[in-house]
Amino acid sequence: MNPIFQHPTYLLKRQAIALTGRFRFYDPMGNLVMFSEQKMFRWKEDIRVYADESKTREVLSIKARQIMDFSAAYDVVDTEMNQKVGVLRRKGWRSMFRDEWEVLDENDNVKGLLFEDSMGLALLRRLILGSWLPQNYDITFGTTRVADLKQNFHLFRYELNLDFSMDVSRMLDRRLGIAAGILLAAVEGKQSN
């Protein structure tokens, strides 16, 4: 597996002023390790992740299975290894008030959940405070917390800290966690526009 997927933490930054979502991932030392840019006017979401901004080496793809789906499922593929890593599936109606996703393995078996921190804070974000109240997500496999995805408060940009350090037995494939960060940033970007 590519060493860029081995870090215990990442910082994702979404470019604020751009026609499409541009995402940069930084390792714990502040080095750029991945870059992604959403394509405009796509019927079906197809996000490509590259090793750098020159986009010469694709490392990950995140593709929606259907054109318009409220409970969208996204296949995550390690493109260097030509290997499906797993699936992230949004729980449609349940995500209206509090974001909730299922984390599936490469055979579409549910392994865990990705969810917003609390119903109360989620409702405050949606109804009153909007982006003034940063989002916080957990990924759990059963009762074990394997990741924390926490948004930083900034007026003019979106930042998300991805922390996998509590996952000492590496139950969560980092590539799925990185894809989750991009999808959350992309969804939040669409909701705030």
C-alpha positions, 0 to 999 in steps of 0.5 A: 500500500502507498505510504501516503495512506499510513499516517495517523492524522491528516488535515484536509483543507478545501479551497474556499473560492473555487468553482469546484471543490479542491481538497488538499491533504497534509500529513502530520508534518504539514507536507502536502500528500494528496490533492483532489478536485471535483469535476463540474456538472457531473450527473454522477459524482466521480472524485479522483485523488492524486499524489500531488497537485500536478495530478500525474499519479492517481491514487484513489477514486470515489465514485457514486453508483447512481446518478441521483440517489438520496441514499448514495453509495460511493465505491472507494478504489485504490487506483494504483493497486486496482483494488476496491477498498470499500463503500461509503453509503449515506443513510438518506432520511436519517442524514437530514437531521444528523449526518449518518453513513454506513462503512462497508467492506469491499464485499458490501458488508456493513462494518461500521458507522460514520455519524455526526456527534449529536442530534442536538448539535446537528439540529443547531447547525442546520436550523440556526448556527450553520457553519458557525458551529463546526461539525464533528464526526466519529467512525465506529466499528461496533462499540470501538471508535476508530476515527475522529473527523473534526472540523476547525472553525474558520470564516473563509475556508473549510478544514477537517482534522482526520484522526485515526490514532485511536485505531491501534489495531487498524480496523479501518482502512485509512483509504476509506477514512480519507474518502469519508473526509472528502465526501463530508467536505464535498457534502458540507460545501454543497449544503453551505452554498 
